Amino acid sequence: MSNSIFTSDGLSSMYHVIVDAIYNIVRGILNQIRVLNTIQKIIIAIYFSLVVFFFSMAIYYALFQRWF
């Protein structure tokens, strides 16, 4: 836990463990992306933008139960 940028002040230990795991996963992904070439980085960027777009649309639909 010592390498995490988050502190556990005021957080439950379960929440802290989840946040720390997510932070470590993201840091590992970023370290992997750093060694890729430019074309692979572009493909990954497109893929992640599509995932984020569909995820945000799903959240929007779940909250408002309609499409725009």
PDB file of N, CA, C and O in Angstrom:
ATOM      1  N   MET A   1       0.820  -1.210   0.000  1.00  0.00           N
ATOM      2  CA  MET A   1       0.000   0.000   0.000  1.00  0.00           C
ATOM      3  C   MET A   1       0.860   1.270   0.000  1.00  0.00           C
ATOM      4  O   MET A   1       0.361   2.360  -0.282  1.00  0.00           O
ATOM      5  N   SER A   2       2.119   1.131   0.308  1.00  0.00           N
ATOM      6  CA  SER A   2       2.954   2.313   0.496  1.00  0.00           C
ATOM      7  C   SER A   2       3.206   3.062  -0.807  1.00  0.00           C
ATOM      8  O   SER A   2       3.522   4.251  -0.787  1.00  0.00           O
ATOM      9  N   ASN A   3       3.066   2.361  -1.964  1.00  0.00           N
ATOM     10  CA  ASN A   3       3.335   3.017  -3.240  1.00  0.00           C
ATOM     11  C   ASN A   3       2.111   3.712  -3.820  1.00  0.00           C
ATOM     12  O   ASN A   3       2.167   4.228  -4.936  1.00  0.00           O
ATOM     13  N   SER A   4       1.013   3.733  -3.081  1.00  0.00           N
ATOM     14  CA  SER A   4      -0.222   4.330  -3.602  1.00  0.00           C
ATOM     15  C   SER A   4      -0.209   5.835  -3.395  1.00  0.00           C
ATOM     16  O   SER A   4       0.380   6.343  -2.440  1.00  0.00           O
ATOM     17  N   ILE A   5      -0.883   6.551  -4.326  1.00  0.00           N
ATOM     18  CA  ILE A   5      -0.987   8.001  -4.188  1.00  0.00           C
ATOM     19  C   ILE A   5      -2.149   8.387  -3.279  1.00  0.00           C
ATOM     20  O   ILE A   5      -2.338   9.565  -2.974  1.00  0.00           O
ATOM     21  N   PHE A   6      -2.935   7.384  -2.843  1.00  0.00           N
ATOM     22  CA  PHE A   6      -4.118   7.672  -2.039  1.00  0.00           C
ATOM     23  C   PHE A   6      -3.829   7.418  -0.567  1.00  0.00           C
ATOM     24  O   PHE A   6      -3.039   6.539  -0.221  1.00  0.00           O
ATOM     25  N   THR A   7      -4.471   8.188   0.286  1.00  0.00           N
ATOM     26  CA  THR A   7      -4.379   7.939   1.719  1.00  0.00           C
ATOM     27  C   THR A   7      -5.672   7.306   2.197  1.00  0.00           C
ATOM     28  O   THR A   7      -6.726   7.481   1.585  1.00  0.00           O
ATOM     29  N   SER A   8      -5.585   6.570   3.296  1.00  0.00           N
ATOM     30  CA  SER A   8      -6.766   5.876   3.809  1.00  0.00           C
ATOM     31  C   SER A   8      -7.488   6.706   4.861  1.00  0.00           C
ATOM     32  O   SER A   8      -8.362   6.188   5.556  1.00  0.00           O
ATOM     33  N   ASP A   9      -7.142   7.979   4.991  1.00  0.00           N
ATOM     34  CA  ASP A   9      -7.795   8.821   6.000  1.00  0.00           C
ATOM     35  C   ASP A   9      -9.272   8.980   5.662  1.00  0.00           C
ATOM     36  O   ASP A   9      -9.622   9.479   4.593  1.00  0.00           O
ATOM     37  N   GLY A  10     -10.125   8.559   6.568  1.00  0.00           N
ATOM     38  CA  GLY A  10     -11.555   8.730   6.380  1.00  0.00           C
ATOM     39  C   GLY A  10     -12.176   7.732   5.428  1.00  0.00           C
ATOM     40  O   GLY A  10     -13.385   7.780   5.202  1.00  0.00           O
ATOM     41  N   LEU A  11     -11.390   6.825   4.859  1.00  0.00           N
ATOM     42  CA  LEU A  11     -11.934   5.829   3.947  1.00  0.00           C
ATOM     43  C   LEU A  11     -12.007   4.483   4.653  1.00  0.00           C
ATOM     44  O   LEU A  11     -11.182   4.173   5.512  1.00  0.00           O
ATOM     45  N   SER A  12     -13.008   3.687   4.278  1.00  0.00           N
ATOM     46  CA  SER A  12     -13.028   2.324   4.796  1.00  0.00           C
ATOM     47  C   SER A  12     -11.915   1.523   4.130  1.00  0.00           C
ATOM     48  O   SER A  12     -11.479   1.857   3.028  1.00  0.00           O
ATOM     49  N   SER A  13     -11.461   0.477   4.791  1.00  0.00           N
ATOM     50  CA  SER A  13     -10.329  -0.291   4.259  1.00  0.00           C
ATOM     51  C   SER A  13     -10.707  -0.969   2.942  1.00  0.00           C
ATOM     52  O   SER A  13      -9.860  -1.114   2.061  1.00  0.00           O
ATOM     53  N   MET A  14     -11.972  -1.389   2.797  1.00  0.00           N
ATOM     54  CA  MET A  14     -12.389  -2.045   1.567  1.00  0.00           C
ATOM     55  C   MET A  14     -12.296  -1.076   0.398  1.00  0.00           C
ATOM     56  O   MET A  14     -11.781  -1.423  -0.665  1.00  0.00           O
ATOM     57  N   TYR A  15     -12.796   0.142   0.596  1.00  0.00           N
ATOM     58  CA  TYR A  15     -12.727   1.152  -0.456  1.00  0.00           C
ATOM     59  C   TYR A  15     -11.277   1.450  -0.815  1.00  0.00           C
ATOM     60  O   TYR A  15     -10.940   1.598  -1.990  1.00  0.00           O
ATOM     61  N   HIS A  16     -10.426   1.536   0.198  1.00  0.00           N
ATOM     62  CA  HIS A  16      -9.012   1.830  -0.039  1.00  0.00           C
ATOM     63  C   HIS A  16      -8.356   0.722  -0.847  1.00  0.00           C
ATOM     64  O   HIS A  16      -7.555   0.991  -1.742  1.00  0.00           O
ATOM     65  N   VAL A  17      -8.697  -0.533  -0.531  1.00  0.00           N
ATOM     66  CA  VAL A  17      -8.126  -1.662  -1.271  1.00  0.00           C
ATOM     67  C   VAL A  17      -8.566  -1.610  -2.735  1.00  0.00           C
ATOM     68  O   VAL A  17      -7.760  -1.850  -3.634  1.00  0.00           O
ATOM     69  N   ILE A  18      -9.844  -1.298  -2.977  1.00  0.00           N
ATOM     70  CA  ILE A  18     -10.351  -1.243  -4.353  1.00  0.00           C
ATOM     71  C   ILE A  18      -9.663  -0.129  -5.125  1.00  0.00           C
ATOM     72  O   ILE A  18      -9.206  -0.337  -6.249  1.00  0.00           O
ATOM     73  N   VAL A  19      -9.588   1.054  -4.524  1.00  0.00           N
ATOM     74  CA  VAL A  19      -8.967   2.188  -5.204  1.00  0.00           C
ATOM     75  C   VAL A  19      -7.499   1.913  -5.485  1.00  0.00           C
ATOM     76  O   VAL A  19      -6.992   2.247  -6.556  1.00  0.00           O
ATOM     77  N   ASP A  20      -6.822   1.306  -4.527  1.00  0.00           N
ATOM     78  CA  ASP A  20      -5.401   0.996  -4.706  1.00  0.00           C
ATOM     79  C   ASP A  20      -5.198  -0.025  -5.813  1.00  0.00           C
ATOM     80  O   ASP A  20      -4.251   0.083  -6.591  1.00  0.00           O
ATOM     81  N   ALA A  21      -6.081  -1.017  -5.892  1.00  0.00           N
ATOM     82  CA  ALA A  21      -5.977  -2.023  -6.952  1.00  0.00           C
ATOM     83  C   ALA A  21      -6.203  -1.382  -8.319  1.00  0.00           C
ATOM     84  O   ALA A  21      -5.481  -1.675  -9.272  1.00  0.00           O
ATOM     85  N   ILE A  22      -7.214  -0.499  -8.414  1.00  0.00           N
ATOM     86  CA  ILE A  22      -7.478   0.188  -9.685  1.00  0.00           C
ATOM     87  C   ILE A  22      -6.286   1.040 -10.077  1.00  0.00           C
ATOM     88  O   ILE A  22      -5.897   1.064 -11.245  1.00  0.00           O
ATOM     89  N   TYR A  23      -5.702   1.743  -9.112  1.00  0.00           N
ATOM     90  CA  TYR A  23      -4.536   2.588  -9.393  1.00  0.00           C
ATOM     91  C   TYR A  23      -3.366   1.748  -9.907  1.00  0.00           C
ATOM     92  O   TYR A  23      -2.688   2.140 -10.857  1.00  0.00           O
ATOM     93  N   ASN A  24      -3.129   0.591  -9.276  1.00  0.00           N
ATOM     94  CA  ASN A  24      -2.028  -0.269  -9.717  1.00  0.00           C
ATOM     95  C   ASN A  24      -2.284  -0.837 -11.106  1.00  0.00           C
ATOM     96  O   ASN A  24      -1.355  -0.956 -11.905  1.00  0.00           O
ATOM     97  N   ILE A  25      -3.545  -1.194 -11.406  1.00  0.00           N
ATOM     98  CA  ILE A  25      -3.877  -1.713 -12.735  1.00  0.00           C
ATOM     99  C   ILE A  25      -3.652  -0.643 -13.795  1.00  0.00           C
ATOM    100  O   ILE A  25      -3.060  -0.909 -14.842  1.00  0.00           O
ATOM    101  N   VAL A  26      -4.129   0.576 -13.517  1.00  0.00           N
ATOM    102  CA  VAL A  26      -3.965   1.665 -14.480  1.00  0.00           C
ATOM    103  C   VAL A  26      -2.479   1.965 -14.691  1.00  0.00           C
ATOM    104  O   VAL A  26      -2.040   2.187 -15.819  1.00  0.00           O
ATOM    105  N   ARG A  27      -1.712   1.970 -13.606  1.00  0.00           N
ATOM    106  CA  ARG A  27      -0.280   2.243 -13.732  1.00  0.00           C
ATOM    107  C   ARG A  27       0.412   1.146 -14.543  1.00  0.00           C
ATOM    108  O   ARG A  27       1.311   1.433 -15.332  1.00  0.00           O
ATOM    109  N   GLY A  28      -0.002  -0.105 -14.352  1.00  0.00           N
ATOM    110  CA  GLY A  28       0.564  -1.197 -15.137  1.00  0.00           C
ATOM    111  C   GLY A  28       0.231  -1.068 -16.610  1.00  0.00           C
ATOM    112  O   GLY A  28       1.080  -1.308 -17.468  1.00  0.00           O
ATOM    113  N   ILE A  29      -1.039  -0.679 -16.914  1.00  0.00           N
ATOM    114  CA  ILE A  29      -1.435  -0.485 -18.308  1.00  0.00           C
ATOM    115  C   ILE A  29      -0.621   0.638 -18.937  1.00  0.00           C
ATOM    116  O   ILE A  29      -0.151   0.510 -20.068  1.00  0.00           O
ATOM    117  N   LEU A  30      -0.453   1.741 -18.205  1.00  0.00           N
ATOM    118  CA  LEU A  30       0.323   2.864 -18.748  1.00  0.00           C
ATOM    119  C   LEU A  30       1.767   2.460 -18.995  1.00  0.00           C
ATOM    120  O   LEU A  30       2.362   2.883 -19.986  1.00  0.00           O
ATOM    121  N   ASN A  31       2.346   1.643 -18.109  1.00  0.00           N
ATOM    122  CA  ASN A  31       3.714   1.175 -18.326  1.00  0.00           C
ATOM    123  C   ASN A  31       3.802   0.282 -19.556  1.00  0.00           C
ATOM    124  O   ASN A  31       4.804   0.309 -20.270  1.00  0.00           O
ATOM    125  N   GLN A  32       2.757  -0.512 -19.810  1.00  0.00           N
ATOM    126  CA  GLN A  32       2.748  -1.349 -21.004  1.00  0.00           C
ATOM    127  C   GLN A  32       2.621  -0.504 -22.265  1.00  0.00           C
ATOM    128  O   GLN A  32       3.291  -0.769 -23.263  1.00  0.00           O
ATOM    129  N   ILE A  33       1.746   0.531 -22.222  1.00  0.00           N
ATOM    130  CA  ILE A  33       1.529   1.374 -23.397  1.00  0.00           C
ATOM    131  C   ILE A  33       2.802   2.137 -23.757  1.00  0.00           C
ATOM    132  O   ILE A  33       3.052   2.409 -24.931  1.00  0.00           O
ATOM    133  N   ARG A  34       3.600   2.479 -22.758  1.00  0.00           N
ATOM    134  CA  ARG A  34       4.791   3.288 -22.996  1.00  0.00           C
ATOM    135  C   ARG A  34       5.773   2.607 -23.940  1.00  0.00           C
ATOM    136  O   ARG A  34       6.524   3.288 -24.639  1.00  0.00           O
ATOM    137  N   VAL A  35       5.782   1.272 -23.974  1.00  0.00           N
ATOM    138  CA  VAL A  35       6.754   0.559 -24.803  1.00  0.00           C
ATOM    139  C   VAL A  35       6.200   0.197 -26.183  1.00  0.00           C
ATOM    140  O   VAL A  35       6.913  -0.399 -26.991  1.00  0.00           O
ATOM    141  N   LEU A  36       4.954   0.543 -26.463  1.00  0.00           N
ATOM    142  CA  LEU A  36       4.369   0.225 -27.754  1.00  0.00           C
ATOM    143  C   LEU A  36       4.760   1.276 -28.792  1.00  0.00           C
ATOM    144  O   LEU A  36       5.227   2.365 -28.456  1.00  0.00           O
ATOM    145  N   ASN A  37       4.557   0.923 -30.060  1.00  0.00           N
ATOM    146  CA  ASN A  37       4.840   1.897 -31.104  1.00  0.00           C
ATOM    147  C   ASN A  37       3.617   2.778 -31.366  1.00  0.00           C
ATOM    148  O   ASN A  37       2.558   2.576 -30.771  1.00  0.00           O
ATOM    149  N   THR A  38       3.774   3.757 -32.265  1.00  0.00           N
ATOM    150  CA  THR A  38       2.761   4.796 -32.433  1.00  0.00           C
ATOM    151  C   THR A  38       1.446   4.240 -32.963  1.00  0.00           C
ATOM    152  O   THR A  38       0.378   4.654 -32.510  1.00  0.00           O
ATOM    153  N   ILE A  39       1.502   3.308 -33.916  1.00  0.00           N
ATOM    154  CA  ILE A  39       0.272   2.771 -34.508  1.00  0.00           C
ATOM    155  C   ILE A  39      -0.527   2.010 -33.458  1.00  0.00           C
ATOM    156  O   ILE A  39      -1.751   2.127 -33.397  1.00  0.00           O
ATOM    157  N   GLN A  40       0.166   1.231 -32.632  1.00  0.00           N
ATOM    158  CA  GLN A  40      -0.530   0.508 -31.574  1.00  0.00           C
ATOM    159  C   GLN A  40      -1.142   1.465 -30.561  1.00  0.00           C
ATOM    160  O   GLN A  40      -2.233   1.212 -30.051  1.00  0.00           O
ATOM    161  N   LYS A  41      -0.445   2.570 -30.263  1.00  0.00           N
ATOM    162  CA  LYS A  41      -1.006   3.562 -29.340  1.00  0.00           C
ATOM    163  C   LYS A  41      -2.278   4.182 -29.907  1.00  0.00           C
ATOM    164  O   LYS A  41      -3.235   4.407 -29.166  1.00  0.00           O
ATOM    165  N   ILE A  42      -2.302   4.462 -31.217  1.00  0.00           N
ATOM    166  CA  ILE A  42      -3.494   5.044 -31.844  1.00  0.00           C
ATOM    167  C   ILE A  42      -4.657   4.064 -31.769  1.00  0.00           C
ATOM    168  O   ILE A  42      -5.782   4.453 -31.453  1.00  0.00           O
ATOM    169  N   ILE A  43      -4.388   2.783 -32.060  1.00  0.00           N
ATOM    170  CA  ILE A  43      -5.448   1.769 -31.997  1.00  0.00           C
ATOM    171  C   ILE A  43      -5.999   1.658 -30.586  1.00  0.00           C
ATOM    172  O   ILE A  43      -7.214   1.587 -30.399  1.00  0.00           O
ATOM    173  N   ILE A  44      -5.114   1.640 -29.586  1.00  0.00           N
ATOM    174  CA  ILE A  44      -5.556   1.548 -28.192  1.00  0.00           C
ATOM    175  C   ILE A  44      -6.366   2.781 -27.803  1.00  0.00           C
ATOM    176  O   ILE A  44      -7.360   2.667 -27.085  1.00  0.00           O
ATOM    177  N   ALA A  45      -5.944   3.971 -28.276  1.00  0.00           N
ATOM    178  CA  ALA A  45      -6.673   5.195 -27.956  1.00  0.00           C
ATOM    179  C   ALA A  45      -8.080   5.156 -28.539  1.00  0.00           C
ATOM    180  O   ALA A  45      -9.036   5.547 -27.869  1.00  0.00           O
ATOM    181  N   ILE A  46      -8.219   4.690 -29.776  1.00  0.00           N
ATOM    182  CA  ILE A  46      -9.547   4.579 -30.394  1.00  0.00           C
ATOM    183  C   ILE A  46     -10.407   3.588 -29.618  1.00  0.00           C
ATOM    184  O   ILE A  46     -11.580   3.847 -29.348  1.00  0.00           O
ATOM    185  N   TYR A  47      -9.808   2.445 -29.260  1.00  0.00           N
ATOM    186  CA  TYR A  47     -10.545   1.420 -28.532  1.00  0.00           C
ATOM    187  C   TYR A  47     -11.047   1.934 -27.191  1.00  0.00           C
ATOM    188  O   TYR A  47     -12.211   1.743 -26.839  1.00  0.00           O
ATOM    189  N   PHE A  48     -10.147   2.598 -26.435  1.00  0.00           N
ATOM    190  CA  PHE A  48     -10.550   3.109 -25.126  1.00  0.00           C
ATOM    191  C   PHE A  48     -11.604   4.205 -25.247  1.00  0.00           C
ATOM    192  O   PHE A  48     -12.505   4.286 -24.411  1.00  0.00           O
ATOM    193  N   SER A  49     -11.504   5.062 -26.290  1.00  0.00           N
ATOM    194  CA  SER A  49     -12.508   6.110 -26.449  1.00  0.00           C
ATOM    195  C   SER A  49     -13.871   5.508 -26.760  1.00  0.00           C
ATOM    196  O   SER A  49     -14.892   6.001 -26.281  1.00  0.00           O
ATOM    197  N   LEU A  50     -13.891   4.440 -27.562  1.00  0.00           N
ATOM    198  CA  LEU A  50     -15.165   3.764 -27.830  1.00  0.00           C
ATOM    199  C   LEU A  50     -15.728   3.134 -26.566  1.00  0.00           C
ATOM    200  O   LEU A  50     -16.928   3.230 -26.309  1.00  0.00           O
ATOM    201  N   VAL A  51     -14.884   2.496 -25.780  1.00  0.00           N
ATOM    202  CA  VAL A  51     -15.349   1.873 -24.531  1.00  0.00           C
ATOM    203  C   VAL A  51     -15.916   2.924 -23.591  1.00  0.00           C
ATOM    204  O   VAL A  51     -16.981   2.729 -23.005  1.00  0.00           O
ATOM    205  N   VAL A  52     -15.201   4.046 -23.446  1.00  0.00           N
ATOM    206  CA  VAL A  52     -15.672   5.116 -22.563  1.00  0.00           C
ATOM    207  C   VAL A  52     -16.988   5.685 -23.082  1.00  0.00           C
ATOM    208  O   VAL A  52     -17.889   5.979 -22.296  1.00  0.00           O
ATOM    209  N   PHE A  53     -17.107   5.844 -24.410  1.00  0.00           N
ATOM    210  CA  PHE A  53     -18.334   6.387 -24.984  1.00  0.00           C
ATOM    211  C   PHE A  53     -19.526   5.477 -24.691  1.00  0.00           C
ATOM    212  O   PHE A  53     -20.561   5.947 -24.217  1.00  0.00           O
ATOM    213  N   PHE A  54     -19.388   4.186 -24.968  1.00  0.00           N
ATOM    214  CA  PHE A  54     -20.504   3.270 -24.739  1.00  0.00           C
ATOM    215  C   PHE A  54     -20.823   3.137 -23.258  1.00  0.00           C
ATOM    216  O   PHE A  54     -21.986   2.997 -22.881  1.00  0.00           O
ATOM    217  N   PHE A  55     -19.788   3.181 -22.413  1.00  0.00           N
ATOM    218  CA  PHE A  55     -20.015   3.093 -20.970  1.00  0.00           C
ATOM    219  C   PHE A  55     -20.791   4.315 -20.475  1.00  0.00           C
ATOM    220  O   PHE A  55     -21.709   4.188 -19.666  1.00  0.00           O
ATOM    221  N   SER A  56     -20.413   5.504 -20.968  1.00  0.00           N
ATOM    222  CA  SER A  56     -21.126   6.712 -20.551  1.00  0.00           C
ATOM    223  C   SER A  56     -22.551   6.720 -21.089  1.00  0.00           C
ATOM    224  O   SER A  56     -23.465   7.189 -20.411  1.00  0.00           O
ATOM    225  N   MET A  57     -22.753   6.204 -22.308  1.00  0.00           N
ATOM    226  CA  MET A  57     -24.113   6.116 -22.835  1.00  0.00           C
ATOM    227  C   MET A  57     -24.964   5.163 -22.003  1.00  0.00           C
ATOM    228  O   MET A  57     -26.141   5.430 -21.760  1.00  0.00           O
ATOM    229  N   ALA A  58     -24.371   4.049 -21.565  1.00  0.00           N
ATOM    230  CA  ALA A  58     -25.107   3.095 -20.734  1.00  0.00           C
ATOM    231  C   ALA A  58     -25.492   3.722 -19.400  1.00  0.00           C
ATOM    232  O   ALA A  58     -26.602   3.511 -18.911  1.00  0.00           O
ATOM    233  N   ILE A  59     -24.578   4.496 -18.806  1.00  0.00           N
ATOM    234  CA  ILE A  59     -24.889   5.179 -17.552  1.00  0.00           C
ATOM    235  C   ILE A  59     -26.000   6.213 -17.774  1.00  0.00           C
ATOM    236  O   ILE A  59     -26.922   6.328 -16.966  1.00  0.00           O
ATOM    237  N   TYR A  60     -25.898   6.964 -18.879  1.00  0.00           N
ATOM    238  CA  TYR A  60     -26.929   7.961 -19.184  1.00  0.00           C
ATOM    239  C   TYR A  60     -28.294   7.300 -19.318  1.00  0.00           C
ATOM    240  O   TYR A  60     -29.279   7.784 -18.761  1.00  0.00           O
ATOM    241  N   TYR A  61     -28.353   6.186 -20.062  1.00  0.00           N
ATOM    242  CA  TYR A  61     -29.624   5.498 -20.246  1.00  0.00           C
ATOM    243  C   TYR A  61     -30.148   4.943 -18.926  1.00  0.00           C
ATOM    244  O   TYR A  61     -31.351   4.983 -18.668  1.00  0.00           O
ATOM    245  N   ALA A  62     -29.253   4.428 -18.093  1.00  0.00           N
ATOM    246  CA  ALA A  62     -29.679   3.878 -16.809  1.00  0.00           C
ATOM    247  C   ALA A  62     -30.242   4.971 -15.900  1.00  0.00           C
ATOM    248  O   ALA A  62     -31.172   4.729 -15.131  1.00  0.00           O
ATOM    249  N   LEU A  63     -29.673   6.176 -15.994  1.00  0.00           N
ATOM    250  CA  LEU A  63     -30.140   7.256 -15.133  1.00  0.00           C
ATOM    251  C   LEU A  63     -31.447   7.866 -15.628  1.00  0.00           C
ATOM    252  O   LEU A  63     -32.347   8.136 -14.832  1.00  0.00           O
ATOM    253  N   PHE A  64     -31.557   8.084 -16.938  1.00  0.00           N
ATOM    254  CA  PHE A  64     -32.694   8.850 -17.457  1.00  0.00           C
ATOM    255  C   PHE A  64     -33.709   7.993 -18.206  1.00  0.00           C
ATOM    256  O   PHE A  64     -34.789   8.485 -18.533  1.00  0.00           O
ATOM    257  N   GLN A  65     -33.401   6.737 -18.487  1.00  0.00           N
ATOM    258  CA  GLN A  65     -34.323   5.796 -19.126  1.00  0.00           C
ATOM    259  C   GLN A  65     -34.824   6.297 -20.484  1.00  0.00           C
ATOM    260  O   GLN A  65     -35.940   5.975 -20.890  1.00  0.00           O
ATOM    261  N   ARG A  66     -34.006   7.077 -21.180  1.00  0.00           N
ATOM    262  CA  ARG A  66     -34.377   7.539 -22.521  1.00  0.00           C
ATOM    263  C   ARG A  66     -33.106   7.972 -23.246  1.00  0.00           C
ATOM    264  O   ARG A  66     -32.063   8.207 -22.635  1.00  0.00           O
ATOM    265  N   TRP A  67     -33.229   8.068 -24.569  1.00  0.00           N
ATOM    266  CA  TRP A  67     -32.097   8.501 -25.386  1.00  0.00           C
ATOM    267  C   TRP A  67     -32.295   9.955 -25.770  1.00  0.00           C
ATOM    268  O   TRP A  67     -33.093  10.260 -26.656  1.00  0.00           O
ATOM    269  N   PHE A  68     -31.584  10.845 -25.119  1.00  0.00           N
ATOM    270  CA  PHE A  68     -31.619  12.287 -25.402  1.00  0.00           C
ATOM    271  C   PHE A  68     -33.043  12.818 -25.492  1.00  0.00           C
ATOM    272  O   PHE A  68     -33.244  14.010 -25.724  1.00  0.00           O
TER     273      PHE A  68
END
